[in-house]
């Protein structure tokens, strides 16, 4: 039997990538393991961690993500945020660890928006709402850029809604921004709800009517 060449690790790695795209995770896992057996590379170890995370096997995912960081710090910000998500989702979550990992990711790459999203959602789940808003505001000040990502903006709007009456103007301002940048039903519903929260009932009603007129198929009973 031919002894595997070190180059063969890549064949098994790529086979695993194809199987992940086909959602054949059990098979992909075996090819990633074989790739690692032939040659332990950051790519294969990271990919195995990601494959376990996709299957909600977070303890195994954490093990291989951490191992990939030991091998190489290449793409460390992404790996650290993946780790944060696993610590947040695993049985007996460690939310503080997830927050620290997001901060580490931002130390690696200070403009990494995905780290802000995971940190914000974690803080919201801990009901540390003002801290969640502060983290995105500080991010924009430090990087000098305005976040336009739909999920982050929607999260910010959701937090202002949770904060309640004293933040109703901010709720409306950020809902307007979300609707302007992302012309979808969810964004417009948030805007209509923010108008209501600010006592602008006629404007909210008009906005709902416009949505029904523009997208009748989505409101059909």
One Martini backbone bead per residue (centre of mass of N, CA, C, O) as a GRO file, in nm:
protein
  221
    1UNK     BB    1   0.096   0.037   0.023
    2UNK     BB    2   0.073   0.359  -0.020
    3UNK     BB    3   0.224   0.621   0.103
    4UNK     BB    4   0.135   0.915   0.208
    5UNK     BB    5   0.149   1.224   0.107
    6UNK     BB    6   0.164   1.547   0.208
    7UNK     BB    7  -0.026   1.637  -0.030
    8UNK     BB    8  -0.288   1.465   0.055
    9UNK     BB    9  -0.421   1.655   0.260
   10UNK     BB   10  -0.563   1.839   0.045
   11UNK     BB   11  -0.757   1.638  -0.075
   12UNK     BB   12  -0.918   1.587   0.189
   13UNK     BB   13  -0.989   1.876   0.243
   14UNK     BB   14  -1.151   1.928  -0.023
   15UNK     BB   15  -1.352   1.702   0.018
   16UNK     BB   16  -1.469   1.823   0.276
   17UNK     BB   17  -1.571   2.089   0.150
   18UNK     BB   18  -1.773   1.959  -0.044
   19UNK     BB   19  -1.940   1.805   0.175
   20UNK     BB   20  -2.032   2.057   0.323
   21UNK     BB   21  -2.186   2.181   0.080
   22UNK     BB   22  -2.370   1.900   0.093
   23UNK     BB   23  -2.421   1.829   0.406
   24UNK     BB   24  -2.187   1.595   0.464
   25UNK     BB   25  -2.057   1.584   0.768
   26UNK     BB   26  -1.956   1.301   0.838
   27UNK     BB   27  -1.771   1.271   0.591
   28UNK     BB   28  -1.607   1.527   0.628
   29UNK     BB   29  -1.480   1.452   0.898
   30UNK     BB   30  -1.308   1.215   0.789
   31UNK     BB   31  -1.135   1.386   0.590
   32UNK     BB   32  -1.014   1.579   0.795
   33UNK     BB   33  -0.880   1.363   0.969
   34UNK     BB   34  -0.698   1.252   0.743
   35UNK     BB   35  -0.551   1.513   0.686
   36UNK     BB   36  -0.429   1.535   0.975
   37UNK     BB   37  -0.279   1.264   0.977
   38UNK     BB   38  -0.084   1.346   0.748
   39UNK     BB   39  -0.128   1.674   0.812
   40UNK     BB   40  -0.098   1.935   1.040
   41UNK     BB   41  -0.321   2.191   0.970
   42UNK     BB   42  -0.498   2.471   1.000
   43UNK     BB   43  -0.717   2.420   0.790
   44UNK     BB   44  -0.815   2.135   0.890
   45UNK     BB   45  -0.865   2.202   1.186
   46UNK     BB   46  -1.066   2.428   1.139
   47UNK     BB   47  -1.267   2.265   0.963
   48UNK     BB   48  -1.341   2.064   1.184
   49UNK     BB   49  -1.456   2.270   1.379
   50UNK     BB   50  -1.674   2.379   1.185
   51UNK     BB   51  -1.819   2.108   1.145
   52UNK     BB   52  -1.901   2.073   1.442
   53UNK     BB   53  -2.058   2.341   1.469
   54UNK     BB   54  -2.275   2.273   1.252
   55UNK     BB   55  -2.360   2.017   1.457
   56UNK     BB   56  -2.349   2.126   1.763
   57UNK     BB   57  -2.037   2.042   1.850
   58UNK     BB   58  -1.885   2.253   2.058
   59UNK     BB   59  -1.656   2.109   2.209
   60UNK     BB   60  -1.506   2.013   1.954
   61UNK     BB   61  -1.480   2.286   1.819
   62UNK     BB   62  -1.307   2.419   2.035
   63UNK     BB   63  -1.068   2.228   2.022
   64UNK     BB   64  -0.995   2.291   1.712
   65UNK     BB   65  -0.976   2.594   1.718
   66UNK     BB   66  -0.749   2.609   1.932
   67UNK     BB   67  -0.548   2.439   1.770
   68UNK     BB   68  -0.528   2.630   1.523
   69UNK     BB   69  -0.397   2.864   1.691
   70UNK     BB   70  -0.138   2.704   1.765
   71UNK     BB   71  -0.036   2.672   1.473
   72UNK     BB   72  -0.193   2.951   1.382
   73UNK     BB   73  -0.275   3.315   1.331
   74UNK     BB   74  -0.425   3.279   1.093
   75UNK     BB   75  -0.728   3.413   1.094
   76UNK     BB   76  -0.792   3.480   1.404
   77UNK     BB   77  -1.052   3.646   1.418
   78UNK     BB   78  -1.241   3.430   1.307
   79UNK     BB   79  -1.176   3.208   1.515
   80UNK     BB   80  -1.255   3.370   1.772
   81UNK     BB   81  -1.554   3.407   1.691
   82UNK     BB   82  -1.622   3.112   1.669
   83UNK     BB   83  -1.559   3.055   1.963
   84UNK     BB   84  -1.762   3.248   2.086
   85UNK     BB   85  -2.012   3.105   1.969
   86UNK     BB   86  -1.962   2.837   2.119
   87UNK     BB   87  -1.965   2.945   2.413
   88UNK     BB   88  -2.262   3.053   2.377
   89UNK     BB   89  -2.404   2.762   2.272
   90UNK     BB   90  -2.331   2.583   2.476
   91UNK     BB   91  -2.348   2.393   2.722
   92UNK     BB   92  -2.302   2.594   2.951
   93UNK     BB   93  -2.246   2.889   2.905
   94UNK     BB   94  -1.975   3.138   2.824
   95UNK     BB   95  -2.021   3.467   2.798
   96UNK     BB   96  -1.757   3.603   2.892
   97UNK     BB   97  -1.574   3.451   2.699
   98UNK     BB   98  -1.707   3.554   2.441
   99UNK     BB   99  -1.638   3.852   2.486
  100UNK     BB  100  -1.328   3.821   2.503
  101UNK     BB  101  -1.295   3.700   2.216
  102UNK     BB  102  -1.400   3.948   2.065
  103UNK     BB  103  -1.177   4.137   2.170
  104UNK     BB  104  -0.945   3.975   2.049
  105UNK     BB  105  -1.037   4.005   1.756
  106UNK     BB  106  -1.012   4.323   1.762
  107UNK     BB  107  -0.706   4.317   1.812
  108UNK     BB  108  -0.646   4.179   1.537
  109UNK     BB  109  -0.924   4.331   1.407
  110UNK     BB  110  -1.066   4.645   1.437
  111UNK     BB  111  -1.288   4.598   1.171
  112UNK     BB  112  -1.456   4.346   1.284
  113UNK     BB  113  -1.794   4.306   1.264
  114UNK     BB  114  -1.855   4.019   1.372
  115UNK     BB  115  -1.757   4.075   1.660
  116UNK     BB  116  -1.977   4.282   1.726
  117UNK     BB  117  -2.223   4.104   1.687
  118UNK     BB  118  -2.159   3.886   1.901
  119UNK     BB  119  -2.128   4.082   2.136
  120UNK     BB  120  -2.408   4.213   2.126
  121UNK     BB  121  -2.581   3.956   2.161
  122UNK     BB  122  -2.460   3.876   2.430
  123UNK     BB  123  -2.536   4.132   2.588
  124UNK     BB  124  -2.838   4.109   2.542
  125UNK     BB  125  -2.871   3.827   2.682
  126UNK     BB  126  -2.759   3.978   2.957
  127UNK     BB  127  -2.895   4.272   2.968
  128UNK     BB  128  -2.653   4.470   2.843
  129UNK     BB  129  -2.758   4.720   2.661
  130UNK     BB  130  -2.575   4.974   2.688
  131UNK     BB  131  -2.313   4.816   2.625
  132UNK     BB  132  -2.393   4.736   2.338
  133UNK     BB  133  -2.409   5.022   2.225
  134UNK     BB  134  -2.123   5.113   2.306
  135UNK     BB  135  -1.963   4.911   2.125
  136UNK     BB  136  -2.057   5.033   1.850
  137UNK     BB  137  -1.979   5.329   1.895
  138UNK     BB  138  -1.676   5.275   1.945
  139UNK     BB  139  -1.618   5.140   1.678
  140UNK     BB  140  -1.685   5.389   1.497
  141UNK     BB  141  -1.477   5.580   1.626
  142UNK     BB  142  -1.215   5.406   1.582
  143UNK     BB  143  -1.264   5.352   1.257
  144UNK     BB  144  -1.441   5.581   1.102
  145UNK     BB  145  -1.707   5.399   1.055
  146UNK     BB  146  -2.011   5.308   0.920
  147UNK     BB  147  -2.242   5.088   0.983
  148UNK     BB  148  -2.429   4.860   0.732
  149UNK     BB  149  -2.503   4.610   0.854
  150UNK     BB  150  -2.795   4.451   0.896
  151UNK     BB  151  -2.761   4.283   1.162
  152UNK     BB  152  -2.645   4.510   1.336
  153UNK     BB  153  -2.872   4.719   1.298
  154UNK     BB  154  -3.100   4.535   1.402
  155UNK     BB  155  -2.979   4.496   1.681
  156UNK     BB  156  -2.983   4.793   1.763
  157UNK     BB  157  -3.286   4.831   1.739
  158UNK     BB  158  -3.368   4.609   1.939
  159UNK     BB  159  -3.231   4.744   2.184
  160UNK     BB  160  -3.385   5.012   2.184
  161UNK     BB  161  -3.655   4.878   2.230
  162UNK     BB  162  -3.576   4.749   2.507
  163UNK     BB  163  -3.506   5.023   2.658
  164UNK     BB  164  -3.732   5.225   2.572
  165UNK     BB  165  -3.864   5.536   2.619
  166UNK     BB  166  -3.581   5.694   2.654
  167UNK     BB  167  -3.514   5.563   2.336
  168UNK     BB  168  -3.718   5.638   2.100
  169UNK     BB  169  -3.549   5.821   1.914
  170UNK     BB  170  -3.323   5.618   1.858
  171UNK     BB  171  -3.508   5.404   1.745
  172UNK     BB  172  -3.596   5.574   1.499
  173UNK     BB  173  -3.323   5.652   1.376
  174UNK     BB  174  -3.228   5.351   1.332
  175UNK     BB  175  -3.473   5.260   1.163
  176UNK     BB  176  -3.427   5.455   0.931
  177UNK     BB  177  -3.147   5.351   0.854
  178UNK     BB  178  -3.227   5.061   0.794
  179UNK     BB  179  -3.442   5.130   0.568
  180UNK     BB  180  -3.247   5.284   0.379
  181UNK     BB  181  -3.029   5.043   0.342
  182UNK     BB  182  -3.280   4.817   0.379
  183UNK     BB  183  -3.521   4.700   0.145
  184UNK     BB  184  -3.715   4.543   0.372
  185UNK     BB  185  -3.956   4.421   0.567
  186UNK     BB  186  -3.817   4.427   0.841
  187UNK     BB  187  -3.718   4.721   0.834
  188UNK     BB  188  -4.007   4.848   0.797
  189UNK     BB  189  -4.130   4.737   1.056
  190UNK     BB  190  -3.943   4.884   1.249
  191UNK     BB  191  -4.023   5.166   1.161
  192UNK     BB  192  -4.324   5.149   1.230
  193UNK     BB  193  -4.280   5.080   1.531
  194UNK     BB  194  -4.122   5.343   1.598
  195UNK     BB  195  -4.347   5.538   1.531
  196UNK     BB  196  -4.538   5.435   1.746
  197UNK     BB  197  -4.342   5.478   1.995
  198UNK     BB  198  -4.358   5.807   1.908
  199UNK     BB  199  -4.673   5.874   1.834
  200UNK     BB  200  -4.681   5.817   1.501
  201UNK     BB  201  -4.962   5.696   1.380
  202UNK     BB  202  -5.011   5.808   1.096
  203UNK     BB  203  -4.735   5.732   0.980
  204UNK     BB  204  -4.756   5.432   1.038
  205UNK     BB  205  -5.010   5.377   0.871
  206UNK     BB  206  -4.893   5.476   0.603
  207UNK     BB  207  -4.661   5.275   0.596
  208UNK     BB  208  -4.830   5.019   0.590
  209UNK     BB  209  -4.983   5.087   0.329
  210UNK     BB  210  -4.730   5.095   0.149
  211UNK     BB  211  -4.646   4.801   0.196
  212UNK     BB  212  -4.904   4.670   0.088
  213UNK     BB  213  -4.887   4.798  -0.197
  214UNK     BB  214  -4.591   4.690  -0.272
  215UNK     BB  215  -4.655   4.390  -0.099
  216UNK     BB  216  -4.924   4.203  -0.129
  217UNK     BB  217  -4.814   3.903  -0.109
  218UNK     BB  218  -4.710   3.942   0.206
  219UNK     BB  219  -5.033   4.022   0.312
  220UNK     BB  220  -5.188   3.786   0.255
  221UNK     BB  221  -5.469   3.583   0.381
   0.00000   0.00000   0.00000
